[in-house]
């Protein structure tokens, strides 16, 4: 599992996100600071909207913990706390890259 994490390429990031959001991305891919995970700023090609994506380090958190974080961030955003809430695609906020 760690081998996949170490070899997470820019192409893999862009292709994975395009598959999830069902939109073409520009080639903008800016790594953002993160101590544990891989976080990137991307840009949609059509409207230039920027999005942040996070690839969680394998085996660090389980699915339930991640979804709890997503729910909490959604509640904070709904109460106008300045956070970046998770986006929903097909009614999901969590997706898997190569298992």
MMTF fields as JSON, N, C-alpha, C and O atoms, coordinates in Angstrom:
{
  "mmtfVersion": "1.0.0",
  "mmtfProducer": "UNKNOWN",
  "numBonds": 395,
  "numAtoms": 396,
  "numGroups": 99,
  "numChains": 1,
  "numModels": 1,
  "chainsPerModel": [1],
  "groupsPerChain": [99],
  "chainIdList": ["A"],
  "bondAtomList": [4, 2, 8, 6, 12, 10, 16, 14, 20, 18, 24, 22, 28, 26, 32, 30, 36, 34, 40, 38, 44, 42, 48, 46, 52, 50, 56, 54, 60, 58, 64, 62, 68, 66, 72, 70, 76, 74, 80, 78, 84, 82, 88, 86, 92, 90, 96, 94, 100, 98, 104, 102, 108, 106, 112, 110, 116, 114, 120, 118, 124, 122, 128, 126, 132, 130, 136, 134, 140, 138, 144, 142, 148, 146, 152, 150, 156, 154, 160, 158, 164, 162, 168, 166, 172, 170, 176, 174, 180, 178, 184, 182, 188, 186, 192, 190, 196, 194, 200, 198, 204, 202, 208, 206, 212, 210, 216, 214, 220, 218, 224, 222, 228, 226, 232, 230, 236, 234, 240, 238, 244, 242, 248, 246, 252, 250, 256, 254, 260, 258, 264, 262, 268, 266, 272, 270, 276, 274, 280, 278, 284, 282, 288, 286, 292, 290, 296, 294, 300, 298, 304, 302, 308, 306, 312, 310, 316, 314, 320, 318, 324, 322, 328, 326, 332, 330, 336, 334, 340, 338, 344, 342, 348, 346, 352, 350, 356, 354, 360, 358, 364, 362, 368, 366, 372, 370, 376, 374, 380, 378, 384, 382, 388, 386, 392, 390],
  "bondOrderList": [1, 1, 1, 1, 1, 1, 1, 1, 1, 1, 1, 1, 1, 1, 1, 1, 1, 1, 1, 1, 1, 1, 1, 1, 1, 1, 1, 1, 1, 1, 1, 1, 1, 1, 1, 1, 1, 1, 1, 1, 1, 1, 1, 1, 1, 1, 1, 1, 1, 1, 1, 1, 1, 1, 1, 1, 1, 1, 1, 1, 1, 1, 1, 1, 1, 1, 1, 1, 1, 1, 1, 1, 1, 1, 1, 1, 1, 1, 1, 1, 1, 1, 1, 1, 1, 1, 1, 1, 1, 1, 1, 1, 1, 1, 1, 1, 1, 1],
  "groupList": [{"groupName": "UNK", "atomNameList": ["N", "CA", "C", "O"], "elementList": ["N", "C", "C", "O"], "formalChargeList": [0, 0, 0, 0], "bondAtomList": [1, 0, 2, 1, 3, 2], "bondOrderList": [1, 1, 2], "singleLetterCode": "X", "chemCompType": "L-PEPTIDE LINKING"}],
  "groupTypeList": [0, 0, 0, 0, 0, 0, 0, 0, 0, 0, 0, 0, 0, 0, 0, 0, 0, 0, 0, 0, 0, 0, 0, 0, 0, 0, 0, 0, 0, 0, 0, 0, 0, 0, 0, 0, 0, 0, 0, 0, 0, 0, 0, 0, 0, 0, 0, 0, 0, 0, 0, 0, 0, 0, 0, 0, 0, 0, 0, 0, 0, 0, 0, 0, 0, 0, 0, 0, 0, 0, 0, 0, 0, 0, 0, 0, 0, 0, 0, 0, 0, 0, 0, 0, 0, 0, 0, 0, 0, 0, 0, 0, 0, 0, 0, 0, 0, 0, 0],
  "groupIdList": [1, 2, 3, 4, 5, 6, 7, 8, 9, 10, 11, 12, 13, 14, 15, 16, 17, 18, 19, 20, 21, 22, 23, 24, 25, 26, 27, 28, 29, 30, 31, 32, 33, 34, 35, 36, 37, 38, 39, 40, 41, 42, 43, 44, 45, 46, 47, 48, 49, 50, 51, 52, 53, 54, 55, 56, 57, 58, 59, 60, 61, 62, 63, 64, 65, 66, 67, 68, 69, 70, 71, 72, 73, 74, 75, 76, 77, 78, 79, 80, 81, 82, 83, 84, 85, 86, 87, 88, 89, 90, 91, 92, 93, 94, 95, 96, 97, 98, 99],
  "secStructList": [7, 2, 2, 2, 2, 2, 6, 7, 7, 2, 2, 2, 2, 2, 2, 2, 2, 2, 2, 2, 2, 6, 1, 7, 3, 3, 3, 3, 3, 3, 3, 3, 7, 7, 1, 1, 1, 3, 3, 3, 3, 3, 3, 3, 6, 6, 6, 7, 7, 3, 3, 3, 3, 3, 3, 7, 7, 6, 6, 6, 1, 7, 2, 2, 2, 2, 2, 2, 2, 2, 2, 2, 2, 2, 2, 2, 2, 2, 6, 6, 7, 7, 7, 7, 7, 7, 7, 7, 5, 6, 6, 5, 1, 7, 7, 7, 1, 7, 7],
  "xCoordList": [0.828, 0.0, 0.87, 0.562, 1.927, 2.794, 3.466, 3.752, 3.721, 4.329, 3.439, 3.924, 2.125, 1.182, 1.234, 1.23, 1.283, 1.329, 2.58, 2.507, 3.711, 4.969, 5.009, 5.693, 4.288, 4.332, 3.125, 2.862, 2.389, 1.234, 1.735, 2.335, 1.485, 2.009, 1.006, -0.168, 1.49, 0.612, -0.462, -1.624, -0.098, -1.082, -2.14, -3.323, -1.726, -2.677, -3.646, -4.839, -3.153, -4.005, -5.031, -6.23, -4.568, -5.469, -6.488, -7.677, -6.044, -6.947, -7.978, -9.144, -7.558, -8.478, -9.553, -10.737, -9.153, -10.116, -11.054, -12.253, -10.544, -11.413, -12.463, -13.614, -12.078, -13.019, -14.119, -15.277, -13.77, -14.748, -15.687, -16.902, -15.135, -15.97, -16.618, -17.498, -16.178, -16.722, -16.583, -17.479, -15.444, -15.105, -13.626, -12.829, -13.277, -11.88, -11.218, -11.811, -9.983, -9.199, -8.147, -7.718, -7.735, -6.579, -5.357, -5.505, -4.19, -2.981, -2.441, -1.35, -3.188, -2.762, -2.793, -3.828, -1.679, -1.588, -0.557, 0.649, -1.052, -0.182, -0.221, -1.275, 0.911, 0.926, 0.71, 1.258, -0.083, -0.347, 0.264, 0.424, 0.594, 1.227, 0.316, -0.86, 0.881, 0.186, 1.244, 2.115, 1.156, 2.149, 2.027, 3.037, 0.812, 0.59, 0.055, 0.492, -0.883, -1.579, -0.99, -0.074, -1.522, -1.154, -2.322, -3.431, -2.081, -3.128, -2.703, -1.566, -3.637, -3.342, -4.438, -5.611, -4.044, -4.995, -5.055, -4.029, -6.256, -6.485, -7.436, -8.015, -7.595, -8.482, -9.295, -8.762, -10.605, -11.471, -11.185, -10.987, -11.16, -10.812, -11.898, -11.587, -13.157, -14.25, -14.456, -14.516, -14.564, -14.898, -13.775, -13.95, -12.627, -11.44, -11.646, -10.835, -12.737, -12.957, -11.83, -11.454, -11.304, -10.241, -10.837, -11.781, -10.268, -10.708, -9.471, -8.367, -9.687, -8.636, -8.976, -10.118, -7.996, -8.197, -7.185, -6.05, -7.637, -6.775, -6.718, -7.749, -5.502, -5.28, -4.766, -3.667, -5.572, -5.206, -4.149, -4.187, -3.206, -2.165, -2.827, -3.643, -2.478, -3.098, -2.879, -1.817, -3.904, -3.855, -3.668, -3.389, -3.814, -3.679, -5.031, -5.135, -6.063, -7.424, -8.295, -8.011, -9.36, -10.291, -11.396, -11.503, -12.193, -13.244, -14.192, -14.565, -14.581, -15.518, -14.926, -15.635, -13.653, -13.008, -12.966, -13.208, -12.661, -12.599, -13.982, -14.126, -14.999, -16.357, -16.836, -17.595, -16.403, -16.735, -16.119, -16.758, -14.888, -14.24, -15.015, -15.228, -15.432, -16.181, -17.506, -17.893, -18.194, -19.464, -19.225, -19.976, -18.199, -17.874, -17.563, -18.055, -16.749, -16.428, -17.673, -17.82, -18.567, -19.822, -20.663, -21.256, -20.716, -21.462, -20.831, -21.54, -19.514, -18.834, -19.153, -19.48, -19.061, -19.352, -20.796, -21.065, -21.728, -23.14, -23.372, -24.331, -22.493, -22.586, -21.644, -21.313, -21.22, -20.416, -19.04, -18.48, -18.5, -17.12, -16.254, -16.545, -15.2, -14.395, -13.522, -12.393, -14.075, -13.366, -13.592, -14.451, -12.831, -13.062, -13.832, -13.244, -15.158, -15.942, -15.719, -15.361, -15.931, -15.781, -16.89, -18.039, -16.528, -17.503, -18.155, -17.541, -19.386, -20.099, -20.218, -20.597, -19.889, -20.092, -20.799, -20.347, -21.909, -22.749, -23.09, -23.136, -23.326, -23.711, -22.64, -22.952, -21.39, -20.268, -19.205, -19.041, -18.484, -17.353, -16.027, -14.959, -16.093, -14.892, -14.826, -15.802, -13.661, -13.441, -12.126, -11.317, -11.913, -10.718, -9.874, -10.385, -8.563, -7.586, -6.86, -6.191, -6.992, -6.271, -6.44, -5.464, -7.699, -8.075, -7.708, -7.955],
  "yCoordList": [-1.196, 0.0, 1.257, 2.217, 1.265, 2.438, 2.717, 3.871, 1.665, 1.873, 2.734, 3.606, 2.48, 3.279, 4.727, 5.652, 4.916, 6.257, 7.005, 8.179, 6.335, 6.971, 7.315, 8.258, 6.564, 6.781, 7.564, 7.558, 8.235, 9.036, 10.167, 11.132, 10.039, 10.998, 12.111, 12.014, 13.163, 14.265, 13.774, 14.161, 12.938, 12.387, 11.566, 11.65, 10.778, 9.971, 10.86, 10.563, 11.942, 12.879, 13.487, 13.453, 14.041, 14.696, 13.715, 14.029, 12.55, 11.559, 11.057, 10.869, 10.84, 10.363, 11.399, 11.066, 12.645, 13.703, 13.95, 14.14, 13.951, 14.123, 13.024, 13.286, 11.809, 10.686, 10.887, 10.556, 11.417, 11.613, 12.773, 12.637, 13.913, 15.104, 15.16, 15.983, 14.282, 14.202, 15.534, 15.962, 16.165, 17.416, 17.405, 16.76, 18.125, 18.267, 19.295, 20.321, 19.01, 19.936, 20.604, 20.047, 21.802, 22.409, 21.652, 20.717, 22.028, 21.353, 21.95, 21.585, 22.862, 23.446, 22.376, 21.751, 22.172, 21.234, 21.79, 21.671, 22.398, 23.039, 22.235, 22.12, 21.68, 20.993, 22.001, 23.103, 21.627, 22.474, 21.806, 20.587, 22.614, 22.087, 21.107, 21.38, 19.978, 18.987, 18.086, 17.565, 17.916, 17.114, 15.625, 14.933, 15.141, 13.703, 13.297, 12.291, 14.064, 13.678, 14.385, 15.199, 14.067, 14.777, 15.676, 15.194, 16.974, 17.955, 18.783, 19.246, 18.963, 19.69, 20.689, 20.464, 21.782, 22.733, 22.447, 22.406, 22.251, 21.972, 23.019, 23.804, 23.028, 24.006, 23.338, 22.616, 23.596, 23.097, 23.87, 25.084, 23.189, 23.821, 24.781, 25.87, 24.399, 25.177, 26.527, 27.553, 26.534, 27.79, 28.324, 29.332, 27.656, 28.071, 28.006, 28.538, 27.351, 27.19, 26.339, 25.314, 26.777, 26.025, 25.133, 25.51, 23.947, 23.003, 22.461, 22.451, 22.018, 21.389, 19.915, 19.56, 19.059, 17.631, 17.112, 17.582, 16.126, 15.538, 14.037, 13.368, 13.515, 12.077, 11.682, 12.066, 10.913, 10.509, 9.419, 8.527, 9.506, 8.479, 7.14, 7.073, 6.07, 4.761, 4.269, 4.464, 3.636, 2.961, 3.901, 3.442, 5.193, 6.129, 6.352, 6.287, 6.614, 6.782, 5.75, 5.334, 5.337, 4.439, 5.279, 6.485, 4.614, 5.29, 6.064, 7.193, 5.487, 6.144, 7.431, 8.428, 7.419, 8.62, 9.742, 10.907, 9.381, 10.382, 10.966, 12.181, 10.115, 10.612, 11.472, 12.42, 11.151, 11.986, 13.38, 14.388, 13.426, 14.71, 15.493, 16.696, 14.82, 15.48, 16.038, 17.154, 15.26, 15.719, 16.947, 17.92, 16.903, 18.019, 19.28, 20.359, 19.155, 20.314, 20.873, 22.088, 19.993, 20.44, 21.24, 22.254, 20.786, 21.509, 22.859, 23.849, 22.906, 24.181, 25.162, 26.319, 24.71, 25.577, 26.069, 27.23, 25.187, 25.568, 26.637, 27.404, 26.684, 27.694, 28.869, 29.622, 29.012, 30.14, 30.243, 31.334, 29.113, 29.065, 28.923, 28.075, 29.728, 29.689, 28.431, 28.398, 27.414, 26.159, 25.792, 26.366, 24.852, 24.311, 23.01, 21.988, 23.033, 21.814, 20.848, 21.265, 19.566, 18.598, 18.772, 19.051, 18.603, 18.657, 17.296, 16.268, 17.294, 16.035, 15.782, 16.661, 14.574, 14.095, 12.756, 11.86, 12.629, 11.426, 11.152, 10.004, 12.233, 12.187, 11.592, 11.105, 11.629, 11.119, 12.195, 13.061, 12.128, 13.043, 12.278, 12.889, 10.961, 10.141, 9.173, 8.497, 9.118, 8.245, 7.515, 7.899, 6.477, 5.657, 5.652, 5.556, 5.759, 5.724, 4.383, 4.093, 3.585, 2.291, 1.484, 1.075, 1.268, 0.55, 1.328, 0.865],
  "zCoordList": [0.0, 0.0, 0.0, -0.707, 0.765, 0.835, -0.514, -0.833, -1.31, -2.624, -3.512, -4.234, -3.452, -4.235, -3.765, -4.577, -2.457, -1.87, -2.325, -2.686, -2.307, -2.684, -4.169, -4.567, -4.983, -6.428, -6.945, -8.147, -6.062, -6.482, -7.385, -6.912, -8.661, -9.64, -9.917, -9.559, -10.556, -10.949, -11.906, -11.779, -12.854, -13.796, -13.07, -13.399, -12.089, -11.331, -10.565, -10.505, -9.979, -9.248, -10.193, -9.915, -11.307, -12.258, -12.835, -12.898, -13.251, -13.844, -12.845, -13.193, -11.615, -10.582, -10.298, -10.233, -10.131, -9.813, -10.997, -10.793, -12.211, -13.384, -13.455, -13.806, -13.128, -13.15, -12.102, -12.353, -10.953, -9.88, -10.176, -10.037, -10.584, -10.763, -12.137, -12.385, -13.026, -14.391, -15.133, -15.861, -14.924, -15.61, -15.931, -15.251, -16.971, -17.359, -16.457, -16.124, -16.064, -15.263, -16.135, -17.146, -15.735, -16.378, -15.857, -15.069, -16.27, -15.796, -14.501, -14.063, -13.884, -12.62, -11.531, -11.299, -10.878, -9.773, -8.8, -9.015, -7.726, -6.748, -5.453, -4.828, -5.048, -3.751, -2.63, -2.665, -1.642, -0.47, 0.755, 0.803, 1.724, 2.931, 3.658, 3.899, 3.993, 4.801, 5.412, 4.716, 6.695, 7.407, 7.084, 6.953, 6.957, 6.832, 5.465, 4.905, 4.921, 3.7, 2.482, 2.602, 1.329, 0.1, -0.26, -0.492, -0.308, -0.572, -1.776, -1.854, -2.718, -3.951, -4.276, -3.979, -4.884, -5.453, -6.945, -7.624, -7.443, -8.859, -9.411, -8.659, -10.731, -11.36, -12.456, -13.299, -12.425, -13.487, -14.76, -14.714, -15.89, -17.164, -17.636, -18.117, -17.507, -18.097, -17.425, -18.102, -16.104, -15.421, -14.539, -13.855, -14.55, -13.784, -12.275, -11.517, -11.828, -10.389, -9.81, -10.378, -8.683, -8.021, -6.948, -6.253, -6.83, -5.808, -5.088, -5.632, -3.873, -3.071, -2.949, -2.657, -3.172, -2.995, -1.982, -1.9, -1.216, -0.198, -0.416, -0.498, -0.51, -0.558, 0.82, 1.22, 1.537, 2.894, 2.852, 2.006, 3.779, 3.876, 4.221, 5.14, 3.486, 3.723, 5.156, 5.746, 5.684, 6.981, 8.167, 9.274, 7.96, 9.075, 9.754, 10.979, 8.95, 9.449, 8.764, 7.641, 9.442, 8.771, 8.116, 8.341, 7.317, 6.556, 7.466, 7.145, 8.579, 9.5, 10.075, 10.208, 10.412, 10.951, 9.91, 10.228, 8.686, 7.619, 7.369, 7.234, 7.306, 7.084, 8.254, 8.053, 9.468, 10.628, 10.466, 10.769, 9.991, 9.723, 8.661, 8.81, 7.603, 6.533, 7.055, 6.711, 7.881, 8.469, 9.348, 9.275, 10.164, 11.049, 10.247, 10.577, 9.199, 8.357, 7.681, 7.559, 7.243, 6.645, 7.628, 7.261, 8.879, 9.909, 10.213, 10.395, 10.268, 10.5, 9.38, 9.644, 8.13, 6.988, 7.021, 6.711, 7.395, 7.47, 8.533, 8.451, 9.531, 10.587, 10.337, 11.252, 9.084, 8.618, 9.271, 9.374, 9.709, 10.177, 8.922, 8.079, 8.778, 7.547, 7.453, 7.942, 6.817, 6.554, 5.093, 4.424, 4.616, 3.274, 3.448, 3.801, 3.201, 3.389, 2.23, 1.129, 2.479, 1.389, 0.356, 0.699, -0.903, -1.985, -2.142, -1.859, -2.589, -2.821, -4.314, -5.087, -4.691, -6.058, -5.945, -5.233, -6.651, -6.541, -5.072, -4.632, -4.331, -2.915, -2.002, -0.915, -2.433, -1.639, -1.476, -2.335, -0.359, -0.141, -0.08, -0.078, -0.03, 0.087, -1.074, -1.399, -1.691, -2.843, -2.645, -1.8, -3.412, -3.224, -4.491, -5.607, -4.281, -5.362, -5.279, -4.288, -6.304, -6.369, -5.079, -4.45, -4.706, -3.473, -2.23, -1.116]
}
